[in-house]
């Protein structure tokens, strides 16, 4: 079932076609409405829906330029400070759909920063060993903590690499490869990997599986809550339920999802202000 935004755009296009002709000016109202609303995702959905429509070529050029400008503006806001895991998660949750290149670049910058931050600790460790006052402590570390770290390191390294592959492959929408990379971390409890699995399964129209993965991540993932709202609104793998959609959109708003407020407001208007459960 198509989203409400797609239906609106489709109805608008149908109405304009009845006027006749191929003059791009007949899409002026459509373009104006898109550019006046503040979110990026409607621009992306418009481009996906009408990207092959030659009659809309000038309009598509404007929409694409506006989408790129907004993604760059968001990227500038996030990259103003040193990358952090929290900001990376917020960036991914809010803008993965429309700005995947920027999200991927931010994730790469974060991983580079994290590697750099770890290097001084590793370099400074040998310098403390010759100090007599800490000899006992160093023996204890060698016989206990360090050995434990060595035993854990292969799994931790593999887990980190698998998570990185999961995040990147999902970001660039290589869903077939991402599914293999994400399933392990997702089953281990990684909320981001669980959300990615939901996105992947939904893309393959495996809606029951998508719904299950999204619910597993929904306690902490704004993106998972938003996806659940979309699925309940459109009846993907679950019965259509405006009440449940409102509930999930509301939770996505609480967790900071950038597009959730507009989706919630739109749905409440179309259902005459139907309250969340």
C-alpha positions in Angstrom: 0.0 0.0 0.0 1.4 3.4 -0.9 2.1 6.0 1.7 -0.2 9.0 2.3 2.4 11.3 0.8 2.6 9.2 -2.4 -1.2 9.2 -2.7 -1.3 13.0 -2.3 1.4 13.5 -5.0 -0.4 11.0 -7.3 -3.7 12.7 -6.9 -2.1 16.1 -7.5 -0.4 14.8 -10.7 -3.7 13.2 -11.9 -5.6 16.4 -11.5 -2.9 18.4 -13.3 -2.9 15.9 -16.2 -6.6 16.6 -16.8 -5.7 20.2 -17.8 -3.7 18.7 -20.7 -0.5 19.7 -22.4 3.1 19.1 -21.3 3.9 22.6 -20.1 6.0 22.3 -17.0 4.2 25.3 -15.5 1.2 23.0 -14.7 3.4 21.5 -12.0 4.1 24.9 -10.3 1.6 24.3 -7.5 3.1 20.9 -6.9 6.6 22.4 -6.8 5.6 25.2 -4.5 4.0 22.9 -2.0 7.2 20.7 -1.9 9.6 23.6 -1.5 7.5 25.3 1.2 7.3 22.3 3.5 10.5 22.0 5.7 11.3 18.3 5.5 13.7 16.4 3.2 11.9 13.1 2.9 8.9 14.4 0.8 11.5 15.7 -1.7 13.1 12.3 -1.9 9.8 10.5 -2.3 8.8 12.8 -5.1 12.1 12.1 -6.9 11.6 8.4 -6.5 8.0 8.6 -7.8 8.5 10.9 -10.7 12.2 10.5 -11.6 11.5 9.1 -15.0 8.8 11.7 -16.0 10.2 13.7 -18.8 7.4 16.3 -18.5 8.6 17.1 -15.0 12.3 17.5 -15.9 12.6 21.2 -14.9 10.7 20.5 -11.7 12.8 17.5 -10.9 15.9 19.5 -11.3 14.6 22.1 -8.8 13.5 19.4 -6.3 16.8 17.5 -6.6 18.8 20.7 -6.0 16.7 21.6 -3.0 17.2 18.0 -1.6 20.9 18.3 -2.0 21.0 21.7 -0.4 19.0 20.6 2.6 21.1 17.5 3.1 24.2 19.7 3.0 22.7 22.0 5.5 22.0 19.1 7.9 25.5 17.7 7.3 27.0 21.1 8.2 25.1 21.2 11.4 26.2 17.7 12.4 29.8 18.1 11.4 30.2 21.4 13.3 31.5 19.4 16.3 33.7 16.4 16.9 31.8 13.2 15.8 30.2 11.2 18.6 28.3 7.9 18.6 25.2 9.7 19.9 25.2 12.3 17.2 25.9 9.5 14.6 22.8 7.6 15.8 20.7 10.8 15.6 22.0 11.6 12.1 21.3 8.1 10.9 17.9 7.9 12.5 16.7 11.1 11.1 18.3 11.3 7.6 19.4 7.9 6.4 16.6 7.7 3.9 17.2 11.0 2.1 20.9 11.7 2.8 22.7 8.3 2.9 26.0 9.7 1.5 26.3 12.3 4.3 25.3 9.7 7.0 27.9 7.3 5.7 30.6 9.9 5.6 29.8 10.9 9.2 30.0 7.3 10.3 33.4 6.9 8.6 34.6 10.1 10.3 33.4 8.8 13.7 35.2 5.5 13.3 38.4 7.3 12.3 38.1 9.6 15.3 37.6 6.6 17.6 40.7 4.8 16.2 42.7 8.0 16.7 41.5 8.4 20.3 42.6 4.8 21.1 46.1 5.1 19.8 47.6 7.3 22.6 46.4 4.9 25.2 48.1 2.0 23.5 51.4 3.9 22.9 51.6 5.1 26.6 51.2 1.7 28.2 54.8 0.5 27.7 56.2 3.7 29.3 54.7 2.8 32.7 56.1 -0.7 32.9 59.6 0.1 34.0 58.4 2.1 37.0 59.2 0.0 40.2 56.4 1.4 42.1 53.9 -0.2 39.7 55.5 -3.5 39.2 53.0 -5.4 41.2 50.2 -3.7 39.4 51.7 -4.5 36.1 52.1 -8.2 37.0 48.4 -8.3 38.1 47.3 -6.8 34.8 49.4 -9.2 32.8 48.1 -12.2 34.7 44.5 -11.1 34.8 43.0 -8.2 33.0 45.2 -8.1 29.9 44.8 -11.9 29.4 41.0 -11.4 29.6 41.2 -8.6 27.0 43.2 -10.8 24.7 40.6 -13.6 25.0 37.8 -11.2 24.2 39.6 -9.2 21.5 38.9 -11.5 18.5 35.2 -11.6 19.2 35.1 -7.9 19.9 37.0 -7.1 16.8 34.8 -9.3 14.6 31.7 -7.8 16.2 32.8 -4.3 15.6 33.7 -5.0 12.0 30.4 -6.8 11.4 28.5 -3.9 12.9 30.4 -1.4 10.8 29.6 -3.5 7.7 26.0 -3.7 8.7 25.7 0.1 9.2 27.5 1.0 6.0 25.9 -1.5 3.7 22.4 -0.5 4.9 23.3 3.1 4.5 24.2 2.6 0.8 21.2 0.3 0.4 23.1 -2.8 -0.5 20.4 -4.7 1.3 21.3 -8.3 0.2 24.8 -7.9 1.7 23.6 -5.9 4.7 21.2 -8.6 5.7 24.1 -11.0 6.2 26.2 -8.4 8.1 23.3 -7.2 10.3 21.7 -10.5 11.4 24.5 -11.4 13.9 24.7 -8.1 15.7 20.9 -7.8 15.6 20.5 -11.2 17.3 23.1 -10.1 19.9 21.0 -7.2 20.9 22.4 -4.3 18.8 19.4 -1.9 18.5 20.8 -0.2 15.4 21.4 -3.5 13.7 17.9 -4.6 14.6 16.5 -1.4 13.1 18.5 -2.0 10.0 17.1 -5.6 9.8 13.6 -4.1 9.9 14.5 -1.7 7.1 16.0 -4.5 5.0 13.1 -6.9 5.5 10.6 -4.2 4.7 12.5 -3.4 1.5 12.2 -7.1 0.6 8.5 -6.9 1.5 9.0 -9.5 4.3 6.7 -7.4 6.5 6.1 -9.8 9.5 9.9 -10.1 9.9 10.3 -6.3 9.5 7.7 -5.7 12.2 9.3 -8.2 14.6 12.8 -6.6 14.2 11.5 -3.1 14.6 9.6 -4.0 17.8 12.8 -5.4 19.2 14.6 -2.1 18.7 11.7 0.2 19.5 12.5 0.9 23.1 15.5 3.0 22.1 15.4 3.5 18.3 13.4 6.5 17.0 13.9 5.1 13.5 12.3 1.8 14.5 9.3 3.6 16.0 8.8 5.7 12.9 9.0 2.6 10.7 6.4 0.9 12.9 4.2 3.9 12.5 4.5 3.7 8.7 3.7 0.0 8.7 0.6 0.4 10.9 -0.6 3.4 8.8 -0.3 1.5 5.5 -1.1 -2.0 6.7 2.2 -3.6 5.9 2.2 -7.0 7.6 -0.3 -5.7 10.2 -3.9 -4.5 10.0 -4.3 -0.9 9.1 -4.6 1.0 12.4 -4.5 4.8 12.7 -4.4 4.5 16.4 -1.3 2.3 16.5 0.4 4.5 13.8 -0.3 7.6 16.0 1.1 5.7 19.0 4.3 4.8 17.2 4.7 8.2 15.6 4.3 9.8 19.0 7.0 7.6 20.5 9.3 8.5 17.5 8.7 12.2 18.3 9.7 11.6 21.9 12.9 9.9 20.8 13.8 12.7 18.5 12.9 11.5 15.0 13.2 14.5 12.6 10.2 13.5 10.4 7.9 12.1 13.0 6.3 15.4 14.0 5.1 16.1 10.5 3.9 12.5 10.0 2.0 12.6 13.3 0.4 16.0 12.5 -0.6 14.8 9.0 -2.1 11.6 10.3 -4.1 13.4 13.0 -5.5 15.8 10.5 -6.5 13.0 8.1 -8.2 11.1 10.9 -10.0 14.2 12.3 -7.8 14.3 15.3 -8.1 10.7 16.3 -6.2 10.4 19.7 -3.3 8.1 20.3 -4.1 5.1 22.6 
